[in-house]
């Protein structure tokens, strides 16, 4: 199970993300790439890991989790709420930094 899976199942909250990161860092066995261990697509992880002026990593995780709850990709979810949600609009704008990465995962996951 990943961090995202555990949040969706009610076994974790966004506040637990650092504990998952520490567990990955301290694991003696190879757990793979951190973004996969956490349940994030590469561009979602890149958004989370990059320091932004007005957007926190927790903001990014909140929208990733909301997208998963709605069974939507992050871009589709942000597109659907950005008109009434300034934070979603800013994250959607920041997604442009990883446009090629989004294109690759969107084709794989069937997002527009």
GIZI-V209054 format. One record per residue. N is the residue number from 1. RES is the residue in three letters. SS is DSSP state (H for helix, E for strand, L for the rest). PSI is psi in radians with two decimals (none if undefined). Layout:
n=N res=RES ss=SS psi=PSI
n=N res=RES ss=SS psi=PSI
This chain:
n=1 res=UNK ss=L psi=2.52
n=2 res=UNK ss=L psi=2.98
n=3 res=UNK ss=H psi=-0.84
n=4 res=UNK ss=H psi=-0.78
n=5 res=UNK ss=H psi=-0.79
n=6 res=UNK ss=H psi=-0.67
n=7 res=UNK ss=H psi=-0.79
n=8 res=UNK ss=H psi=-0.50
n=9 res=UNK ss=L psi=0.01
n=10 res=UNK ss=L psi=0.23
n=11 res=UNK ss=L psi=-0.12
n=12 res=UNK ss=L psi=2.87
n=13 res=UNK ss=L psi=2.99
n=14 res=UNK ss=H psi=-0.57
n=15 res=UNK ss=H psi=-0.31
n=16 res=UNK ss=H psi=-0.07
n=17 res=UNK ss=H psi=-0.73
n=18 res=UNK ss=H psi=-0.62
n=19 res=UNK ss=H psi=-0.66
n=20 res=UNK ss=H psi=-0.69
n=21 res=UNK ss=H psi=-0.77
n=22 res=UNK ss=H psi=-0.73
n=23 res=UNK ss=H psi=-0.70
n=24 res=UNK ss=H psi=-0.78
n=25 res=UNK ss=H psi=-0.68
n=26 res=UNK ss=H psi=-0.09
n=27 res=UNK ss=L psi=2.37
n=28 res=UNK ss=L psi=-0.51
n=29 res=UNK ss=L psi=2.83
n=30 res=UNK ss=L psi=2.04
n=31 res=UNK ss=L psi=0.15
n=32 res=UNK ss=L psi=-2.90
n=33 res=UNK ss=L psi=2.51
n=34 res=UNK ss=H psi=-0.72
n=35 res=UNK ss=H psi=-0.61
n=36 res=UNK ss=H psi=-0.74
n=37 res=UNK ss=H psi=-0.67
n=38 res=UNK ss=H psi=-0.32
n=39 res=UNK ss=L psi=0.37
n=40 res=UNK ss=L psi=2.49
n=41 res=UNK ss=L psi=2.73
n=42 res=UNK ss=H psi=-0.87
n=43 res=UNK ss=H psi=-0.50
n=44 res=UNK ss=H psi=-0.76
n=45 res=UNK ss=H psi=-0.74
n=46 res=UNK ss=H psi=-0.72
n=47 res=UNK ss=H psi=-0.78
n=48 res=UNK ss=H psi=-0.73
n=49 res=UNK ss=H psi=-0.32
n=50 res=UNK ss=L psi=2.36
n=51 res=UNK ss=L psi=2.06
n=52 res=UNK ss=L psi=2.68
n=53 res=UNK ss=L psi=-0.75
n=54 res=UNK ss=L psi=0.00
n=55 res=UNK ss=L psi=2.27
n=56 res=UNK ss=L psi=2.87
n=57 res=UNK ss=H psi=-0.66
n=58 res=UNK ss=H psi=-0.63
n=59 res=UNK ss=H psi=-0.82
n=60 res=UNK ss=H psi=-0.83
n=61 res=UNK ss=H psi=-0.68
n=62 res=UNK ss=H psi=-0.77
n=63 res=UNK ss=H psi=-0.59
n=64 res=UNK ss=H psi=-0.80
n=65 res=UNK ss=H psi=-0.74
n=66 res=UNK ss=H psi=-0.72
n=67 res=UNK ss=H psi=-0.79
n=68 res=UNK ss=H psi=-0.69
n=69 res=UNK ss=H psi=-0.59
n=70 res=UNK ss=L psi=0.09
n=71 res=UNK ss=L psi=0.75
n=72 res=UNK ss=L psi=2.76
n=73 res=UNK ss=L psi=2.77
n=74 res=UNK ss=H psi=-0.80
n=75 res=UNK ss=H psi=-0.78
n=76 res=UNK ss=H psi=-0.73
n=77 res=UNK ss=H psi=-0.83
n=78 res=UNK ss=H psi=-0.73
n=79 res=UNK ss=H psi=-0.63
n=80 res=UNK ss=H psi=-0.37
n=81 res=UNK ss=H psi=-0.14
n=82 res=UNK ss=L psi=-0.43
n=83 res=UNK ss=L psi=-0.50
n=84 res=UNK ss=L psi=0.11
n=85 res=UNK ss=L psi=1.82
n=86 res=UNK ss=H psi=-0.61
n=87 res=UNK ss=H psi=-0.75
n=88 res=UNK ss=H psi=-0.70
n=89 res=UNK ss=H psi=-0.71
n=90 res=UNK ss=H psi=-0.75
n=91 res=UNK ss=H psi=-0.72
n=92 res=UNK ss=H psi=-0.75
n=93 res=UNK ss=H psi=-0.74
n=94 res=UNK ss=H psi=-0.43
n=95 res=UNK ss=H psi=-0.43
n=96 res=UNK ss=H psi=-0.43
n=97 res=UNK ss=H psi=-0.51
n=98 res=UNK ss=H psi=0.68
n=99 res=UNK ss=H psi=-0.75
n=100 res=UNK ss=H psi=-0.68
n=101 res=UNK ss=H psi=-0.72
n=102 res=UNK ss=H psi=-0.69
n=103 res=UNK ss=H psi=-0.76
n=104 res=UNK ss=H psi=-0.82
n=105 res=UNK ss=H psi=-0.53
n=106 res=UNK ss=H psi=-0.71
n=107 res=UNK ss=H psi=-0.67
n=108 res=UNK ss=H psi=-0.67
n=109 res=UNK ss=H psi=0.06
n=110 res=UNK ss=L psi=0.35
n=111 res=UNK ss=L psi=2.72
n=112 res=UNK ss=L psi=none
